[in-house]
């Protein structure tokens, strides 16, 4: 597969890369280079993955496999609730702020930032209250109920974190946007948990772990607010906010669907296993999924620089630039994913074994999840291609379709086949979603996606 993609000799590849970066710089789209931004984001994501892995190992060791499963189940619901509470605005901000900056429309930029912060704050509080009411009305056992309630209280903090990170990213600071979330949140949480348990302030249970994560979320939000103030363009000072409510609300519904589908696709295995009463399986599956998601780090890193660049190229009507960018992004994501997947599969039993007895059962499920992520890597960051070119509705339909396939299959397969059945279900949904997006990009946008991108002609560079 690699030979099909990398058909150019090394010298030609270097000339292509240099010419492509210069093309972006000439448009003012990559002052430090697309590859440089991606490399910085990748470094943060890799470091964050390492921190997350160590934090999960420590948490599992501290609270045990059963309480760890309850904790990860509550974390999954926290991420679902906080992501849906953004109403997709943390994604649309990337496009809107990039466009307003290119136009010099500082009044609209200030207006959309203020509007987004307000509406996400209100929505997240309402979602949290609804979730708390539902939790209290169920007959869940005490440890699970208390853990869920703590997670729901933290929903506004996590939702506003996403908004703050998107604003900083749109201001051109990709690494500054990613670092607090990826490096800080789990680090602070495990330090707080270890302190609470080690000094005897709280027992080693799921509610204690969730309380530590919630406190960490508050700290990360404070950092995000400081970063927004530091990175904001000077032109925003003294500008009265302008409202364009119709333009801002138009993409809200499809983006909410996309974000909901994304988090459901990532968390449905844990949630379904938890709903089926298998907290232990939910914890093991959460670890397997967390390891497999490392394969997505190159795609996420490339997407961090890819998304605002796509928005700018699309605004300029540069189809050739979009095709070249798509090709380069797919090659970077696949090469990076392959480099991670091979050693990870070899070391999988050892990596799972660090969590304690029983976690090695997740090795087959992790291998299936890795295979699904490799397919997604071969296609490149296609979802950003949809959202940054104004195809939110189509992107929402395809993403929700893939998530629905995965969710339905989870309910069908997780009961009889446990964590392996859940892994097969999730990977099937991921593959279906990426195939649908590749077809849409080719037939509607005229872009050859992922591995279907033929060798670029000099005129396209």
JOBELWO-V330395 format. One record per backbone hydrogen bond with DSSP energy under -0.5 kcal/mol. NH is the residue of the N-H (numbers start at 1). CO is the residue of the C=O. If there is no record, write none. Layout:
<<NH/CO> <NH/CO>>
//
This chain:
<<5/1> <6/2> <7/5> <13/9> <14/10> <15/11> <16/12> <17/13> <18/14> <19/15> <20/16> <21/17> <22/18> <23/19> <24/20> <25/21> <26/22> <27/23> <27/24> <28/25> <29/24> <30/24> <33/30> <37/33> <38/34> <39/35> <40/36> <41/37> <42/38> <43/39> <44/40> <45/41> <46/42> <47/43> <48/44> <49/45> <50/46> <51/47> <52/48> <53/49> <54/50> <55/51> <56/52> <57/53> <58/54> <59/55> <60/56> <61/57> <62/58> <63/59> <64/60> <67/63> <68/64> <69/65> <70/66> <71/67> <72/68> <73/69> <74/70> <75/71> <76/72> <77/73> <78/74> <79/75> <80/76> <81/77> <82/78> <83/79> <84/80> <85/81> <86/82> <86/83> <87/84> <88/83> <89/86> <91/88> <92/88> <93/89> <94/91> <95/91> <96/92> <97/93> <98/94> <99/95> <100/96> <101/97> <102/98> <103/99> <104/100> <105/100> <106/104> <109/105> <110/106> <111/107> <112/108> <113/109> <114/110> <115/111> <116/112> <117/113> <118/114> <119/115> <120/116> <121/117> <122/118> <123/119> <124/120> <125/121> <126/122> <127/123> <128/124> <129/125> <130/126> <131/127> <132/128> <133/129> <134/130> <135/131> <136/132> <137/133> <138/134> <138/135> <145/141> <146/142> <147/143> <148/144> <149/145> <150/146> <151/147> <152/148> <153/149> <154/150> <155/152> <158/154> <159/155> <160/156> <161/157> <162/158> <163/159> <164/160> <165/161> <166/162> <167/163> <168/164> <169/165> <170/166> <171/167> <172/169> <173/168> <174/172> <177/173> <178/174> <179/175> <180/176> <181/177> <182/178> <183/179> <184/179> <184/180> <185/180> <187/183> <188/184> <189/185> <190/186> <191/187> <192/188> <193/189> <194/190> <195/191> <196/192> <197/193> <198/194> <199/195> <200/197> <201/196> <202/196> <205/203> <209/205> <210/206> <211/207> <212/208> <213/209> <214/210> <215/211> <216/212> <217/213> <218/214> <219/215> <220/216> <221/217> <222/218> <223/219> <224/220> <225/221> <226/222> <227/223> <228/224> <229/225> <230/226> <231/227> <232/228> <236/233> <237/234> <239/236> <242/107> <247/244> <248/244> <249/245> <250/246> <251/247> <252/249> <253/249> <255/251> <256/252> <257/253> <258/254> <259/255> <260/256> <261/257> <262/258> <263/259> <264/260> <265/261> <266/262> <267/263> <268/264> <271/267> <272/268> <273/269> <274/270> <275/271> <276/272> <277/274> <278/273> <279/277> <282/278> <283/279> <284/280> <285/281> <286/282> <287/283> <288/284> <289/285> <290/286> <291/287> <292/288> <293/289> <294/291> <295/292> <296/293> <297/294> <300/296> <301/297> <302/298> <303/299> <304/300> <305/301> <305/302> <306/302> <307/303> <309/305> <310/306> <311/307> <312/308> <313/309> <314/310> <315/311> <316/312> <317/313> <317/314> <318/313> <319/317> <322/318> <323/319> <324/320> <325/321> <326/322> <327/323> <328/324> <329/325> <330/326> <331/327> <332/328> <333/329> <334/330> <335/331> <336/332> <337/333> <338/334> <339/335> <340/336> <341/337> <342/338> <343/339> <344/340> <345/341> <346/342> <347/343> <348/344> <351/347> <352/348> <353/349> <354/350> <355/352> <356/353> <359/356> <361/358> <362/359> <363/360> <366/362> <367/363> <368/364> <369/365> <370/366> <371/367> <372/368> <373/369> <374/370> <375/371> <376/372> <377/373> <378/374> <379/375> <379/376> <380/376> <380/377> <382/380> <385/381> <386/382> <387/383> <388/384> <389/385> <389/386> <390/387> <391/386> <395/391> <396/392> <397/393> <398/394> <399/395> <400/396> <401/397> <402/398> <403/399> <404/400> <405/401> <406/402> <407/403> <408/404> <409/405> <410/406> <411/407> <412/408> <413/409> <414/410> <417/413> <418/414> <420/417> <421/417> <422/418> <423/419> <424/420> <425/421> <426/422> <427/423> <428/424> <429/425> <430/426> <431/427> <432/428> <433/429> <434/430> <435/431> <436/432> <437/433> <438/434> <439/435> <440/436> <441/437> <442/438> <443/439> <444/440> <445/440> <447/441> <449/447> <450/379> <452/449> <453/450> <454/452> <460/457> <461/457> <461/458>>
//
